[in-house]
Each structure stands twice: as C-alpha cells, then as structure tokens.
C-alpha cells in the first residue's frame, strides 16, 4: 500500500482558494501539481510572471509547429503520414485525404482516434457506414478494416493508442451524462450506402503492425458484413455536442475537459464556454508546472484567448519540467475581464511519457515561440 505524503499547509501570504482572490501584492499564481491535475498540488503566489525568462538554452523548451506548412501529407493511405510527436504508447500524425482510399486500412498496433479538422467524407468499415464532417471525433478499434471516401478535401488529426485502447473518463460527482451523454455517440450502420459498396472485385488491406505495413489481397471486398451485435465498435461524436463543465467562480483545470483516456495519455477538448464572472476568479488558464505530463495542443478553430499569433492548424508542445501559462496580453485581458465568452476549439493531448519530435515537425517549427511570453516593449 502507498499514499502521497500529505500535510496541507499555508505559509506566508496566500489565497484560501486556488485560482481565486489572489493577494494584491502577488497577482501571479503558479500551480505545482502531480499526476496531471489529479494528484497533490501547491499554489505559489509570485510578484513576477513565472514565464518571464529572458533567455533559454538547451532542448527543454516550449515549442510551436505550423502543421499547415507540412509537405507530403496528402495520401490515399493513412500509413504514409509521418509521426510528428510520438512515444512508445502514443503516435500523433496529420493526414490529408483528397481522394477515395484505394485500399482498406487496418491498424494492428492499437486503437486510432481520428479528428476531422477540415472537410467531410464517408467512412466504411467492418461495422458499417458513418458520415463524417469537420469537428468529428471517430474512435476506430484496433484491427478494424476501414476506408474513407472524401466528399470535400479532408485534413485529419490521427492519435494512435499504441498497444492500448480508448475509453471514456470517469465523471465522478457530475454523473455519466455530463459533458456529453453517451447516447450522443453514433456507431456505424449497415445501411443502403454500405450495402452499395459490396463488391466481388479485388481489394487489398494495408495492415500496420510494429510500424511496418503488410498488404493482404482479397478477391472481394472484405467489408461485406450483413449485421453485427456486441459492444465493441467505432464511435463518432462531434465537439458541437459537448456541454462543458464550468463555474462562474472557479477556473476549472484542463482535466475537467477530458474526452478520451488511454493507458498512458488523455485527450481533452476545449470548446466555447462563458468566462468566469466572479470578480475574484481567475479568467485565463493558470500558470502551472504539470511535471508528470507532456502537453500538446492542436488549434482547430476560433480565437485562442491564451495565446498570441496562433492560427488554426498549429500545434504547441510544452514538455514536462517547466512552468507555462497564458501570454502577457492574454493575462492582462483576463484581469480586465475584456472577454465574456471563449470561442476557441482545441484538442489537447497529455502524455505520461516524454514525446519525441519527428523530422517533419522540426521542419515547420517556429524557433521564436520560446520568447513569446516576453512583455512587448
């Protein structure tokens, strides 16, 4: 048996409540926490912003990538897309699909999570047919045969749970129907569109295992199921279905916006919501260390209120080990309560194990991002 060392204590001048009613002489709060907002934590009050560094040397730095500038990502096969950020348990890729897939895909390495950043299409898989649009998440269980026919050019974020699976988070006190009701999850149907693609023509399946692709040929289309029953299937949900948790008096941590959990990482979704209205409540993300997780944020749509010079399709990467938080202009705007509502949509990936950066990501990095927290003179 084991437990965290625990001795809740207050030293010096500090607020009674995290993320609210800061001391006048120290308006900057910093959270040092364990287990990604779920473990013990201490909240410091500082007279200077914890991100006020003037110089940075060495590889542990906040990074920003403009994945709109990636080349060679347009392919009829998802396995051509390079690993941009990855570790033994998670692979993050960007895939552009402009024409119907000519072969079926099958991932024998783990579950896939697709997020449709742009475009629309028709997904056909072992379980039937689903129509996809921008903002859709689709969980594809390991070793499912599938293909997509775009109806508009598609850009997809692909997050692989390597040797793992996707599940829903435990919602605890707020109950199973908070954030989104499980009844909002759609599964494929054996409908007329699916039956129309039955074929005796030759089809091939590209099976990825241990990062290598094998091609299996069939003298017919393997997507020929006439029905199924069970509780394992792809599921689809759109961020527009989400009803985020919120408090007018307290800025909730990112973990309150968890959408999917895997063995060694979580995926969260930030969607539009009212900004905290209580005069003493923090109104922007708090400065925090999150020393056990690497944090990745993919910006999908809207005005990203905690960051300057960030456009849709870009990604920020904050490795574990240093303090990060809102940019100075965003922090000041939060103090002045200039915005009453957020309109951003972003997908966050938090990994328990350190991520490596692929060569393609290195090629589209903004090297000046590390200094974007500096006050503009």
N, C-alpha and C positions, 0 to 999 in steps of 0.2 A: 504494500500500500504506500501511497505517496500523496502529498498535497503541497501546494505553493506555500512558501513562507509568507505569513500574513500578519501585519500589525498596523492597520490603518492609523495614520498619524498626520497631524498638521504642524508644520514648522514655519515660523516667520509669518509674513502677510500673504494670505491665500484666500480664495473664494471658498465658500462652503460647498458649492455645486460645480461640477465640471461643466465647462463650456458656457458659463453664465456668470454675470455680476463680478467682473474682474476688478481687482484693486486699481484705483485711479493711477497709482504710480507705476503700474506694471500691466499694460494692456495686452501683452503678448502671452498667450497660454501655449504650453508645449506638453503634449502627452507622450510619455514613455510607457509603452504597453507591451504585453507579451501575448502570444497566441492570436495575433491578428484581431484585436479589439475584444477578444473573448476572455483574456486572462487578467491577471493583476495589472494595475496601472498607477502611475503617479502623474500628477499635473503640476508643472512648474509655471511660475509667473515671472516673466522676464521684462527688463526695461528696453531691450533691443529685440528686433525680429530674429528668431532662431535661424533664419535663412540669409542673414546679412553678410555672408562671406565675401571677401574682396578678391580672393584668388583660389584656384583649385588645381592641384597636381595629383596625378595618379588615376587609375582606372575606375575607382568607385565614385561615379558622378551621375547626376540626373541627366537623362538623355532624351532626345526628341527626334522622331523619324517622320519624314513626309512620305508615306507609302503611296501617295498619288504619283510619285515620281518613279516607282518601280517599273522596270522593263522586263519583258519576257514572262509575264504572269498570265498572259492570255493563252489558254489551252483548253482543249476538249477533255483533258484528263486532270482530275484534282491532284494526282500524284506528281505532276510536273511542278506544282507550286513549291517553292523553297521554304525551309524552316527559317523564319525570321527571328523568333525568340523561342528557345527550347531548353528542356532538360530531360531527364530520364522518364518523367511522368507526364509531360505536357509538351505539345507542339503547337505553335501559333503561326498560321500561314495566311496569306492574302491570295485569292484566286479570282481571276477574271474569266468569265464564260460568255462568249458571244454567239456560239452556235451549238446545236444539239450535241450531246455527248454521243460519240460513235461506239463506245464500249461501256459496259457496266463497270462500276467501281465497287470494290469490296475491301474494307479495312479490317485485316485480321490482327492488327496491333492494338486496337482499342476503340472505344466509342468516339464518334465525331459530333461536334457541335458546329452547325453552320449558322452564321448570322448574315442575313441579306442586307448589305449596306446600300446597294443600288440595284435597280432592275426588278425583273419578275420572271417567273417561269413555272413549268410543270415538273414536279418530282414524281418519278415512277420507281417503285421499289418492290421487294418481295411481298410487302403488306398491302400494296395498292397504290393509289394516286393522291397527291396533295398539290394544291395550287399555292405558289409562293409569291410574296410581294416584299417590298422594302420594309425593313424593321422586323421581319420574321426571324425567330429562332427555330431551328429544327435539330432535334437530337436524333442521331442515327445510331442504333445499337451496333456493337461490334459484329462484323461478318455479315452485315446486311448487304444484299445486292441492290444497287440504285443507279439512277441516271437522271439528268435534268435536261429538259428542253426549254431554253430561254424564250420568253415572249418579248423581252426587252433586254439589252445587254446587262449582264449581271456582274457585280463585284461582291464577293463573299469573304467574310472572315471565317476561317476554319480553326477550331481549337480541339485538338485531339487529346483525349484522356488515355495516354499510353499505358497499356496493361491495366486499365481501370474502367470505370463506368460513371455515368452521370446519374445523380439523384436530386431530389428536391430538399431544400433546407428544412430543418426542424423549426417550426414557427412559434413554439412555446406558448407564452401567455396570450398572444393575439389570435391563436387558433389557426386551423388548417386553411381557412378561406381568405386570410389576409394576403395582401399584395396582389395575388390573383387566385381565383377559385380554381381548383383542379378541373372543374367542369369546363374551363376555358381551353384546356389542352385538346387539340384536334389530332386525330390519328388518320392514317390513310384509309381510303375506301376502295373496295372492289366495285368501281362504278363503270359507266359506259366508256369513259376516256381510257380507263385501264384495260378493259376488255378489247378496245380497238387496237391496242398495241401488241396483242397476242400475235405470234408470228412463227412460221416454220423456217424462216430464214436463219442463216448462220449468225450467231452473236458470240462476242468474246467478253470475258470478265477479267479486268485488271485487279489482281489480288495483291495488296501490300502487306508484307509480313517482315518484321525486323528491318523496315525501311527499304526493302527490296521488292520489286514488282514482278509477279508471275502472271502470265496470260493463259487463261483457260478457255478453250473453244468449245462451243456447243452447236449442234446442227439445228437449233431452235432458240427462241427467246426464253431464257430461264424465268423471266417474270410472267409466269403462267398460272399463278395461284387462282383458284376459283372461290376461296374463302379461307378463313382462319379463326381461331379462338385462343384466348390467353391474355396475359397481362404484360407482355413484352412487345413493344412496337415503337417505331418512331413517333415522336410527338412534336407538334408545332404550336407556338404561341407568339403573338406579336407584342412588342413593347407597349403598343397603344391599349392593350388590355390591362396593363398594370395600374394599380391604385396604391401609390407608395405610402409607406408609413411616414408620419410626420408629427411634429409637435410645435406649437407656436411659442413654447418657452424653452426648448432644448434642441440643439443641433445633433441629430442622430448620427452615429458613426456609419461608415460605409457598409458594415456588416448587416445593417438593417435593410439593405437593398440587395441582399443575396438572392440570386435567381436559381443557380445550379451549384451543386457541390460535387466534387470528385475526390479521389483518395488523398491527393496532396495539393489540391488547389480549389479555389472557388471562383465563380463568375458572378459578378454583380451588375446591375443595370441602374443607371441614373436617368430618371425621366422627369418631365416638368412637374413642379410642385410649388405651393406657396412658400415663400421665405419666412423664417421665424419672425414674429411680430412683437414679441415681448421686448421692452426697451433694454433689458439686461442680457438677452440671449445672444450668443454668437450667431452671425448670419452668413458665414462662409465656412468652408472646411477648416478644421482646426489644424495647427501645426502638430505634427506627430512623427514619431520615430518608426513605429511598426517594425521592430527589429527582427522579427521572425519571418517576414514575408517580402518577396519582391512584388512590386506593384506596376501593372501595365494598364494604361487607359487608352482605349480606342474611341476617337471622337466621331460620332455618327451624324449628328445634326444639331442645329441651334447655335446659341451664343454661350460659349463656355466660360461661365462667370468667374471662375477661379484662376483663369489663365489668360495671358496676353498673347496675341499673334499665333493663335492655334486655330486651324481650319479643319473642316470635316475631312475625314480620311487620314488624319495624322495620328500618331501614337506617342505618348510619353512613357518613359520607363524609369522608375525610381527603385533602384536596388535597395535591399535592406542594409541598414547600417548608418544612415544619416537622417537628419530632420528635414522634412519638406512640408509644404503647405501653400497657401494662396500667394499669388504675386502681390506686390505692394499696392498696385492700383485697385485690385480686387478687395484687398483687406480694408483699404480706406473707404471704398464704396460700401462695404458691409457695415462699417462703423456708422456711416451716414444714412444707412438704410435707403439707398437710392433705388434699388430694385425690390419689387414686392413679390416677384414670381420668377422662378427659373424656367428657361425654355430649352435647356440642353438635354441631349440624349447621348449617353456614352456607355460603352461596355468596359467593365473593369475585370481584369484577370489578376488575382493574387495567388502567388505560388509559394509553397512552404520551402521549396528547394531553389537554389540560385539558378537563374536563367542565363543561358549563353546567347550571344547576339550573332546572327548569321551574317555572311558576307554581303548579301543583298541589302540587309538593313543598314549595315555600316556605310554603304554607298549613298544612302539618302538621309544621313544624319545631319542635323543642324548642330555644329560644334559649339555655337554660342549660347545654346539653351542653358548651360550650367550657370550663366551670368544673368539670366532673365529675371532673377529675384532682386537685382540691384536697383536701388532707387534712381530714377531718372533725374539728372540734374537740370 
